[in-house]
Amino acid sequence: MFSQCARTAASLFMANTKSAVITRADPTRAAYGVRMLQTSPFTQKPNTDFLGTPPNHDEMNKKRPTSPHLIGLDGKPHYAFPLAAIASITTRITGVMLSLGMAGMGAVAITGDVSAVVEGLKSYPILVPPTKFIIAYPFVYHTFAGLRHMWWDKTCKGLNSDALKTSSIALFGSSFAVSGVLAVASLPPL
């Protein structure tokens, strides 16, 4: 049934073209007995008058602007990402950072001693708060972003552009603040 439909579609395609059609076997579809049809680039294009294509279609396409680059030659951006898009990208980046951090600590645990690495870091007290912030921020941000997304899934509220901008600002601010507190806070020794 499938190959009969494909043959019917192929015969309709060939009836509506003025070009020479060459067939090429496609390994992914060969199991179904279907052949892909490809028009030769050296012959006339298929007749698409039945689709309402204007006769000057190629000339019109040549006059269309290409997609803009994000940053122009003058260094100024042509397009500014919405804050919600930046928050989404940051969520993905923090997820990758968490995965890489866990893999790195796993590699350290297999090949060495994690407590020795922590003690070595403590020997440089000026590096402790920034290191704690670098570790805390991806965890806090990714957790808060996940909670925000769970709220959206549960309630379908806060999905308009003003609410997205407000919640993205709150997400960045609260993540930065909580990570800062975790960076300077110390737990009492056990």
Salt bridges, closest charged atoms under 4 A:
ASP26 OD2 - ARG29 NE 3.85
ASP58 OD1 - LYS45 NZ 3.35
GLU119 OE2 - LYS122 NZ 3.72
ASP153 OD2 - HIS149 ND1 3.42
